[in-house]
Amino acid sequence: MARRLKHWGWGYEDEQPSHDEVRAAAAYIAPQVGFGAAEPERPVPLSELSLPAPRLTPPASLAGICSTETYDRALHSYGRSYRDVVRAFRGQFDHPPDVVAHPHDEAEVAAVLEWASDSGAAAIPFGGGTSVVGGVEPRVGDGYEGVVTIDLKRLDRVLEVDEVSLAARIQAGATGPGLEQQLAEHGLTLRHFPQSFEFSTLGGWIATRAGGHFATLYTHIDDLVESVRALTPLGVWQSRRLPGSGAGVSPDRMLIGSEGTLGVITEAWMRVRRKPVHRASAGVRFATFAAGAEAVRALSQSGLYPTNCRLIDPAEAKLTGAGDGTHALLVLGFESADHDVQPWMSLALGCCVGFGGSWERRGEEGAASADSVGSWRQAFLRAPYLRDTFVAMGVLSETFETAVTWDRFPGFHAAVSERVQAAVTAVCGSGAVSCRFTHVYPDGPAPYFTILAPARRGDELEQWAQIKAYASEAVLEHGGTITHHHAVGRDHRPWYDRQRPALFADALAAAKAAVDPRGALNPGVLIDPE
C-alpha cells in the first residue's frame, strides 16, 4: 500500500511520532526557546472530521480519477504554512475542495479542466501541497459552483533526456527525489533543492518561481527552465525549446511565477548538469551579523559565485546548534562536476579574512561531522517537521523572506528587526526574531526572518495575522519585496497589490481573461478574475 501524507502536517502518516515522543520533544524544546507547554495537544484525527458535503459530482468519464473522500479533500484543503497546520491540526476545514482529481496524463488533465470550467467551478492545480502562502487553499468566494483540485503527482516521469544539450523533458508532477533519481540514471542532476524538496514538484517550482540550492548565480528555477508546456481552458500554451531568445516578451516568463492562474503546467524542458564530484565547504565566523554581511557583499561582487553563501545571525546560530550566540556564521560552499574547487574556496576565505572572518574546515559535504555547518544543515532540513511539534506545544513559528539592495540593507535590517520584534512582544508577550541570508546577488541579499513566540491556544490565527501584517508593512515601507521565493498566494495579496505597478496589474488581468475567460484557474491568487 502506498504511503499517505499526513492530512494536517508535514510528512507521511507513518512518520508521525507517538504522543509520548511529542511530549518528550516538547520537554526538551521548551527550555531551549523559553516557552511552550510541556503537555502538547493532540491533532484532531481524520475519523472525527466533518466536512461540508461536496457540491459537485464528476461525470462518469472522470469518476475513476476523481475522489470526494474525506482524506483527499482534507489533504488538499491547505498548504503547509504555520496558519495551515494550526487549522488542520484543530480539524478546521471550512473550504475543502469538492472534488480532487488525480489525472494520469495530459489528456486527463485537459478533460478535468474542461469539466470544471464548463461547470462553473474553480480549478486549482496542486503539486506537493507545500505552499506557505495560501497558494492552493480552495478559498475562492461565492462566485463558483464548487472547487476541483487537480493533483498532478501522477505525471511524474522524466520523459526525454538530451545529453548533448544537457536538458531533460520532465513532467510537472515529479517530486524532487523522484526526478533526481531518474536523472541520476544518466549521471545528471537538476541541482534544485528548496527546503520543501522532499515533497514539492517541478510544476510547483515553476509556478511559484521557487528558490533552490544555489545561493548565487542560479538561484531561482527561472534559471533552469528551457521551455514550458501548460494547459489553459482555451488550449495549449507551449514555448519553443531554445537556449535563449530575443523574440519579444517570453512566454515562459509569463508562466513562471503565474501560480496556477494562467494555465496548468504539465511539463517542461529543464537545463540539467553533470553531478558534482568536487566539493569544498567551510563555516566562517564573524563577530557581528553586520560584519558578515559586508563580507558576503564582497563575495557576491567578486565573481566567485559560491554554491552556498548563507549568512546566519548569532541568535539563529545558537537556536540551531551552529553556534553559542556570540557570533554570526557564514555557511560557504563550492562544488563542480569539472574541476577542483579548493582554489575558489581559498580565494573566498581570503576575502572573509578582510572582514574579521575565521573558519573551521569541513571536508566533503554530507560527511559525518558535528561542526557548525553540519548542525545548521540538519536543523534546516528538520524545520518543517519540527513545526508540527511547535503547533502541538503552543509555539508560534513563522517566517517571512524578502530581498533588498545592499545600499539599503543596513537600515532595512535594523528597522524591520526592531518593528517585528516589537510586534511579537506586543502580541505574544515575548519571543525572538532572527535572520539569515538564503540567497545573495551582486546588488543585494535575500534576508529570511524567523519568528518564535509563545502562542495562546485558540488565538494562534489572530496572533499570526497581526504579526504577519506588521512584518509585511515593515518590509514594503523599507524598500523590500513582499516575497523573494515563497510566492504571493492569497496571504501576500494585499501587499503584492500595492507593490506591483498599476498598469502591470491591468495587463495581467487582460492576459488572464484571454486564456481563462471564466476565471476558473486558481481565483484569488495574483489577480482577481474580471
NUVEXFI-128322 format. One line per 5 residues: number of its first residue (from 1); for each residue x, y, z of C-alpha. Coordinates in Angstrom, 2 decimals. Layout:
BEGIN
NUM) X,Y,Z; ...
END
This chain:
BEGIN
1) 0.00,0.00,0.00; 1.33,3.46,-0.92; 2.43,5.69,1.94; 0.00,8.51,2.74; 0.89,12.06,3.63
6) -0.46,13.43,6.91; -3.70,15.28,6.27; -2.75,18.03,8.76; 1.04,18.44,8.87; 4.39,17.75,7.28
11) 5.49,14.30,6.14; 3.96,10.85,5.96; 1.43,9.37,8.36; 3.83,6.59,9.35; 6.45,9.20,10.34
16) 4.24,10.90,12.92; 5.80,10.48,16.38; 3.69,8.97,19.13; 2.18,11.32,21.67; 4.78,10.23,24.22
21) 7.54,11.09,21.75; 5.98,14.50,21.08; 5.73,15.06,24.83; 9.41,14.20,25.25; 10.33,16.56,22.42
26) 8.27,19.35,23.99; 10.00,18.83,27.33; 13.35,19.32,25.61; 12.34,22.22,23.33; 10.52,24.40,25.87
31) 13.64,25.20,27.97; 15.62,25.88,24.79; 13.22,28.51,23.43; 11.92,29.71,26.80; 8.22,29.00,26.23
36) 5.77,26.35,25.11; 3.64,23.85,27.03; 5.18,20.68,28.39; 1.91,18.85,27.67; 1.26,19.01,23.92
41) -2.16,18.87,22.30; -3.22,16.04,20.04; -4.34,16.65,16.44; -7.97,16.02,15.54; -7.94,12.57,13.91
46) -9.20,12.06,10.39; -12.07,9.93,11.70; -13.50,12.91,13.59; -13.51,15.38,10.70; -16.83,16.66,9.43
51) -16.50,18.37,6.05; -19.20,20.21,4.08; -20.88,17.94,1.54; -19.42,18.08,-1.99; -21.29,20.41,-4.32
56) -20.08,18.71,-7.49; -20.35,15.22,-8.94; -17.78,14.27,-11.58; -19.10,12.81,-14.83; -18.87,9.08,-15.33
61) -15.95,9.52,-17.74; -13.85,11.07,-14.94; -15.21,9.22,-11.92; -12.30,6.77,-11.91; -9.72,9.51,-11.33
66) -11.77,11.72,-9.01; -12.27,11.47,-5.27; -14.65,13.00,-2.76; -13.20,11.04,0.17; -12.62,12.92,3.41
71) -8.87,12.20,3.40; -8.35,13.54,-0.13; -10.44,16.64,0.46; -8.73,17.41,3.79; -5.23,16.85,2.40
76) -5.89,19.25,-0.47; -7.50,21.97,1.66; -4.27,23.65,2.71; -0.61,24.08,2.04; 1.85,23.77,4.92
81) 2.27,27.22,6.44; 2.02,27.70,10.19; -1.52,29.00,9.74; -2.44,26.00,7.59; -1.05,23.48,10.08
86) -2.84,25.12,13.01; -6.21,24.94,11.26; -5.75,21.37,10.05; -4.38,20.28,13.46; -7.58,21.56,15.06
91) -9.83,19.96,12.43; -10.91,23.29,10.92; -11.69,22.67,7.24; -14.13,25.39,6.23; -13.45,25.40,2.48
96) -12.29,21.97,1.30; -12.28,21.20,-2.41; -15.44,19.46,-3.54; -13.60,17.04,-5.79; -9.94,16.04,-6.04
101) -8.83,14.77,-9.45; -5.75,12.56,-9.93; -5.10,12.55,-13.70; -2.58,10.09,-15.12; -1.70,12.06,-18.24
106) -2.17,15.36,-20.01; -5.34,14.21,-21.78; -7.00,13.58,-18.43; -5.79,16.96,-17.14; -7.45,18.60,-20.13
111) -10.69,16.67,-19.56; -10.84,17.65,-15.87; -10.09,21.29,-16.66; -12.80,21.36,-19.34; -15.37,19.82,-16.98
116) -14.51,22.21,-14.16; -14.67,25.28,-16.39; -17.92,24.21,-18.04; -19.45,23.51,-14.62; -18.71,26.99,-13.34
121) -16.21,25.58,-10.83; -12.81,26.84,-9.84; -9.83,24.64,-10.75; -6.76,24.66,-8.51; -3.54,23.00,-9.71
126) -1.85,21.07,-6.88; 1.67,19.67,-6.76; 3.25,18.77,-3.45; 0.94,20.96,-1.38; 3.90,22.68,0.30
131) 2.76,26.28,-0.26; 3.29,28.53,2.75; 1.30,31.50,1.39; -2.20,30.10,0.81; -1.44,29.29,-2.81
136) -3.52,26.10,-3.02; -6.27,26.85,-0.50; -9.76,26.48,-2.03; -10.90,29.82,-0.60; -12.39,31.24,-3.81
141) -15.52,33.15,-2.78; -19.16,32.59,-3.64; -18.98,33.08,-7.41; -18.28,29.42,-8.20; -20.36,26.27,-8.23
146) -17.59,24.42,-6.42; -13.86,23.71,-6.45; -11.94,20.98,-8.27; -8.36,20.48,-7.15; -6.17,18.89,-9.84
151) -3.41,16.84,-8.19; -0.63,16.35,-10.74; 1.66,13.95,-8.87; 0.87,11.02,-11.20; 2.55,12.97,-14.00
156) 5.95,12.20,-12.51; 8.26,10.98,-15.26; 11.43,12.20,-16.92; 10.21,11.76,-20.48; 13.31,12.57,-22.50
161) 16.97,13.40,-21.93; 19.14,15.38,-24.34; 22.67,14.54,-23.20; 24.20,16.68,-25.97; 22.49,19.90,-24.90
166) 22.22,18.87,-21.23; 18.46,19.20,-20.96; 15.58,16.97,-19.90; 11.84,16.96,-20.54; 10.15,16.35,-17.19
171) 6.51,16.07,-16.20; 5.24,18.67,-13.78; 4.21,16.27,-11.02; 7.69,14.85,-10.48; 8.89,15.44,-6.93
176) 12.44,16.47,-6.13; 13.61,12.97,-5.11; 11.70,11.36,-7.99; 13.18,13.47,-10.76; 16.68,13.33,-9.24
181) 16.54,9.55,-9.10; 15.57,9.36,-12.76; 18.20,11.89,-13.86; 20.87,10.04,-11.87; 20.46,7.10,-14.26
186) 22.08,9.38,-16.84; 24.68,10.83,-14.47; 22.75,14.11,-14.41; 21.07,16.35,-11.86; 18.79,19.38,-11.85
191) 20.53,20.68,-8.69; 17.43,22.50,-7.43; 16.95,21.82,-3.74; 14.39,24.01,-1.96; 13.67,23.20,1.68
196) 10.46,21.50,0.51; 12.46,19.30,-1.92; 11.18,16.01,-0.47; 7.54,16.67,-1.40; 7.35,19.65,-3.77
201) 7.14,19.19,-7.53; 8.70,20.62,-10.67; 5.42,22.23,-11.73; 5.08,23.86,-8.32; 8.64,25.19,-8.51
206) 7.98,26.76,-11.91; 4.57,28.14,-10.97; 5.95,29.83,-7.83; 9.42,30.87,-9.08; 10.93,28.75,-6.33
211) 14.41,29.38,-4.95; 16.69,26.39,-4.71; 20.09,25.13,-3.70; 22.30,27.73,-5.31; 22.77,30.82,-3.16
216) 24.36,32.74,-6.03; 24.08,32.78,-9.82; 21.42,30.04,-10.38; 19.14,30.99,-7.53; 15.63,30.58,-8.95
221) 14.00,27.87,-11.03; 13.79,30.52,-13.81; 17.48,29.99,-14.50; 16.93,26.29,-15.22; 13.84,26.47,-17.47
226) 14.33,25.95,-21.21; 10.64,25.79,-22.20; 7.26,25.18,-20.56; 4.04,23.46,-21.62; 0.72,24.27,-19.92
231) -2.98,23.67,-20.49; -5.49,26.52,-20.34; -9.28,26.42,-20.68; -8.77,27.63,-24.27; -5.98,25.28,-25.32
236) -2.27,24.53,-25.05; 0.40,27.10,-24.13; 3.81,25.83,-25.21; 7.01,27.68,-25.98; 9.74,26.74,-28.39
241) 12.73,24.98,-26.84; 15.70,27.37,-27.11; 18.81,28.28,-25.11; 17.73,31.92,-25.33; 15.62,34.23,-27.43
246) 15.07,37.93,-28.00; 11.72,37.39,-29.69; 9.51,39.68,-27.65; 8.09,39.01,-24.21; 8.98,35.48,-23.13
251) 6.03,33.07,-22.99; 7.97,31.07,-20.39; 8.47,34.11,-18.18; 4.72,34.69,-18.12; 4.10,31.16,-16.88
256) 7.00,31.15,-14.41; 5.51,32.64,-11.27; 1.93,32.57,-12.58; 0.87,30.42,-9.59; -1.70,28.41,-11.49
261) -3.68,31.43,-12.69; -2.79,31.28,-16.40; -2.57,27.55,-17.00; -1.91,24.10,-15.54; 1.76,23.37,-16.13
266) 2.12,19.77,-17.34; 5.77,19.50,-18.36; 8.94,21.48,-19.04; 12.30,21.15,-20.67; 14.86,21.85,-17.95
271) 18.58,22.62,-18.08; 20.42,19.87,-16.23; 24.10,19.30,-15.44; 26.60,16.60,-14.62; 26.54,15.53,-11.00
276) 29.18,17.42,-8.99; 32.14,15.42,-7.72; 34.36,18.23,-6.37; 33.19,19.97,-3.19; 34.56,22.23,-0.51
281) 32.75,23.84,2.40; 33.53,25.85,5.50; 31.85,27.66,8.35; 33.14,31.20,8.68; 32.57,33.07,11.94
286) 32.11,36.82,12.25; 31.91,38.94,15.37; 28.65,40.52,14.17; 25.97,39.93,11.56; 26.86,43.33,10.05
291) 30.49,42.30,9.55; 29.35,39.06,7.94; 27.01,40.98,5.64; 29.89,43.13,4.41; 31.93,40.01,3.68
296) 29.00,38.45,1.81; 28.58,41.62,-0.23; 32.24,41.44,-1.25; 31.84,37.76,-2.16; 28.70,38.41,-4.18
301) 30.52,41.05,-6.22; 33.75,39.07,-6.62; 32.66,36.84,-9.49; 33.46,33.68,-7.50; 29.78,32.66,-7.30
306) 29.86,30.20,-4.40; 27.21,27.48,-4.46; 26.36,28.12,-0.83; 26.67,31.54,0.79; 24.19,31.63,3.68
311) 24.83,34.07,6.49; 23.15,33.21,9.82; 22.82,35.69,12.67; 24.02,34.80,16.20; 20.52,34.10,17.55
316) 19.66,31.62,14.80; 23.11,30.03,15.01; 22.52,29.35,18.71; 18.98,28.09,18.19; 20.11,25.57,15.56
321) 23.18,24.40,17.48; 25.52,26.01,14.95; 26.94,28.48,17.46; 26.76,29.73,21.03; 25.09,33.06,20.25
326) 28.30,35.10,20.28; 28.99,35.16,16.55; 27.36,35.10,13.13; 28.06,32.12,10.87; 28.58,32.07,7.11
331) 27.88,28.66,5.54; 30.15,28.76,2.50; 30.48,26.12,-0.20; 31.66,25.43,-3.74; 31.01,22.44,-6.00
336) 31.76,21.37,-9.57; 31.49,18.37,-11.86; 34.55,19.51,-13.77; 37.34,20.95,-11.63; 38.85,21.20,-8.19
341) 37.07,23.97,-6.28; 39.58,24.41,-3.47; 41.28,27.38,-5.22; 37.91,29.16,-5.30; 37.35,28.36,-1.63
346) 40.79,29.71,-0.76; 40.04,32.98,-2.54; 36.66,33.26,-0.81; 38.16,32.62,2.63; 40.84,35.21,1.92
351) 38.06,37.69,1.20; 36.38,36.85,4.51; 39.58,37.48,6.45; 39.42,41.13,5.47; 36.16,41.43,7.43
356) 37.33,39.59,10.52; 36.22,36.13,9.47; 37.70,32.96,10.96; 36.74,29.45,9.95; 36.69,25.75,10.54
361) 37.22,23.34,7.66; 34.69,20.68,6.91; 35.60,18.02,4.25; 33.12,16.56,1.85; 29.56,17.85,2.04
366) 27.41,15.30,3.83; 30.33,13.70,5.70; 29.69,12.74,9.31; 30.58,15.80,11.32; 29.44,17.62,14.41
371) 30.68,21.02,13.30; 28.58,24.16,12.99; 27.82,23.80,9.28; 26.56,20.26,9.76; 24.46,21.30,12.76
376) 22.83,24.13,10.86; 22.17,21.97,7.80; 20.43,19.28,9.87; 18.33,21.90,11.66; 17.37,23.38,8.28
381) 16.17,20.01,7.00; 14.27,19.20,10.21; 12.50,22.56,10.42; 9.25,21.63,8.59; 8.86,18.52,10.77
386) 9.64,20.45,13.95; 6.90,22.97,13.21; 4.24,20.28,13.77; 5.61,19.81,17.29; 5.66,23.57,17.81
391) 1.94,23.73,16.99; 1.19,20.89,19.41; 3.08,22.55,22.27; 1.81,26.11,21.68; 4.76,27.77,19.97
396) 4.10,30.24,17.15; 6.64,29.51,14.40; 6.59,31.74,11.32; 8.97,33.02,8.67; 8.99,35.81,6.11
401) 11.55,36.46,3.41; 12.40,39.33,1.11; 15.19,40.95,-0.90; 16.67,44.44,-0.81; 19.65,46.23,-2.36
406) 22.95,46.41,-0.47; 22.84,50.18,-0.04; 19.55,49.90,1.84; 20.25,46.68,3.71; 21.75,48.01,6.98
411) 18.83,50.36,7.61; 16.33,47.79,6.33; 17.60,45.05,8.63; 17.67,47.28,11.69; 14.21,48.77,11.11
416) 12.43,45.53,10.16; 14.01,43.57,13.01; 13.07,46.26,15.54; 9.49,46.64,14.33; 8.79,42.93,14.09
421) 10.37,42.24,17.48; 8.18,44.96,18.99; 5.12,43.43,17.33; 5.97,39.93,18.56; 6.42,41.22,22.11
426) 3.16,43.21,21.99; 1.12,40.36,20.50; 2.67,37.38,22.28; 4.30,38.85,25.40; 7.76,37.58,24.41
431) 9.52,35.84,21.57; 12.52,36.10,19.29; 13.19,37.29,15.74; 16.28,36.02,13.90; 17.61,36.49,10.37
436) 19.72,34.74,7.76; 20.56,35.21,4.07; 19.21,32.47,1.83; 20.45,33.92,-1.48; 22.77,36.77,-2.42
441) 23.23,38.82,-5.57; 25.84,41.40,-6.60; 23.28,44.13,-5.88; 21.69,42.79,-2.71; 20.82,39.93,-0.33
446) 17.64,37.95,0.31; 17.09,38.17,4.11; 14.94,35.44,5.66; 13.44,36.16,9.09; 12.29,33.54,11.60
451) 9.85,34.21,14.46; 9.40,32.00,17.52; 6.96,33.14,20.20; 4.52,31.76,22.77; 1.09,31.13,21.25
456) -2.21,31.43,23.08; -4.07,28.25,22.30; -7.17,29.09,20.34; -5.87,32.54,19.40; -2.97,31.47,17.17
461) -4.59,32.64,13.94; -5.26,36.11,15.32; -1.71,36.36,16.65; -0.34,35.22,13.29; -2.45,37.74,11.36
466) -1.27,40.66,13.49; 2.41,39.75,13.26; 2.13,38.99,9.53; 0.65,42.43,8.90; 3.34,44.22,10.93
471) 6.11,42.32,9.16; 4.68,42.85,5.68; 4.15,46.56,6.25; 7.71,46.93,7.52; 9.15,45.11,4.51
476) 7.32,47.27,1.96; 7.90,50.51,3.84; 11.66,49.97,3.89; 12.08,49.01,0.25; 11.94,45.21,0.21
481) 9.79,42.85,-1.85; 6.82,41.13,-0.25; 8.35,37.79,-1.27; 11.65,36.62,-2.71; 10.85,32.93,-3.26
486) 7.74,31.92,-1.27; 5.31,33.28,-3.91; 2.26,35.51,-3.46; -0.63,33.13,-2.93; -3.58,34.53,-1.02
491) -1.66,35.54,2.10; 0.54,38.13,0.35; -2.11,39.55,-1.98; -2.80,42.82,-0.08; 0.87,43.80,-0.18
496) 1.55,42.40,-3.65; -1.30,44.54,-5.00; 0.49,47.60,-3.63; 3.96,46.56,-4.82; 3.18,45.85,-8.47
501) 2.68,48.72,-10.97; -0.97,49.50,-11.62; -0.64,49.21,-15.39; 1.04,45.83,-15.00; -1.94,44.68,-12.93
506) -4.22,45.68,-15.81; -2.03,43.82,-18.29; -2.01,40.71,-16.08; -5.80,40.83,-15.76; -6.11,41.08,-19.54
511) -3.78,38.12,-20.03; -5.84,36.04,-17.63; -9.07,36.98,-19.39; -7.53,35.94,-22.71; -6.65,32.38,-21.61
516) -9.20,31.85,-18.83; -12.30,33.90,-19.66; -14.43,32.26,-16.95; -11.80,32.86,-14.27; -11.64,29.18,-13.33
521) -7.90,28.89,-12.66; -6.92,29.42,-9.01; -9.02,32.55,-8.40; -7.83,34.91,-5.70; -4.14,34.32,-6.39
526) -2.14,37.13,-8.08; -5.15,38.73,-9.74; -8.92,38.71,-9.35; -10.86,37.43,-12.39; -12.82,40.07,-14.25
END
